[in-house]
């Protein structure tokens, strides 16, 4: 794309400003959709909540059927499911926490990984078209779960007093520094760590959805509304949306992996050295 094309794009927008409103771009309102079921009641469900419910049901159904039909010599599907479970166990839990202490956390981290992965992939699944983690609620739930396990592991290993002493008063620090360091450490283990987990997952899935939606909106606008050679620009937008969708699939898996790795890191830190 050179300067001539950019000038042509600008001219197109100016000349058509009088008779068109331009492409209909997505906004943050998409992530606050109206209630579609049980509206006006405490059980109201909007589109994002419905996507979460359906995705959860699919996860349970798939895992249940796979376990029920499991064979000694696994087929392709059973082999794929077992690969995911072994990946979480060996490459996330055991690698970070260790085999002996990590066994306790395999169910938690596996549940997190599979749920976040599927919820993320909903953003590129036709019919869902939005990541179920693209609002702050679900990432926050997983982050609070990690926070609870982090505190529980530390208290179980060191007792409440020992855990707080180790976290708030790190060894080897001159005592006057504690005046500044201790409040920061308290904020970190109560707010900063869960907030960073929440924000990282939420922001990545939100921005990814918006980028794909914007590219599709622009391709639709140029292909249907533009004149002459500018229709080719719409084709480029469309091809770019496909490439970005593929990247979003990669990011969906990557964010599930990073979230679980960090959760294991925090839990391992609270357990202390073996």
C-alpha positions, 0 to 999 in steps of 0.5 A: 500500500503506497501513498497513492492508494492512501489518497484514493481511500481518503478521497473515497471517504470524502466523496461518499460522506454525503450519502453513506455513513461509512462502515459499521464498526464494532464497539464495546457495546457488543460486550454488553448485549441485551438480555435475551432470556429471563429478561428483568429477573435475577436469572437474566441471560444475555448472549455472552452468558449463553455462549458460556453455558453452551461451551461448558455443556460441550466441554462436559459432554465431550469429556464425559463421552470420551471417558465413557468410550475410552479404550486401552488402545486409543483412537484419534479423538481419545488420543487427542484428549489424552494429549491435552490432559497430559500436556497440562499435567506434564508441561504446566503443573509438573514443570512448575510445581513439581510432580510430588506437590503438583498432583494436588493441583492437576484437576484445578489447572486442567479445568482452567486450561480446557475452559479458558481454551474453549471459551477463547475459541468461541471467538472464532466459532461460527454462531458464537462469534465472541470469546466467552472470556472477552468480558472481565467476569470470567477472567476474574473468576479464574484469577480469584480461584488462583488467589484462593489456592495461592493463599490456601497453599501458603497457609497450609505449608507455613501457617498463616503467620509464617505465610504472611511473614514470608510474603510481607517481610522478605528475608535479607531486606534492611528493616527501614525498607519494610515501611515501603516494601510491606504495603506493596507486597500486601497489594501484590498478593491481594490485588496486583497478581489477580488483577494482572491475570484478569487483565492479561486474558480479558484484554487479549481476547477483547482486542482480538475480537475487535480487530477481526470484527473491524477487518470484516466490517471494512472488507464488507464496506469496500466490497459492497460500497466502494467503486472500481479498483477500491473493491480490491482493497476490500478483498485485502481486508477480507484476506487479512481477516482470515490471517488474523483469525488464524492468529486468534486461534493461536492466541486463544491457546497461548493465553490459556497456557500463560494463565495456567503457567502463571497460576502454577508459578504463584502457587509454587511460590506460596509453597516455598522450596521443597 
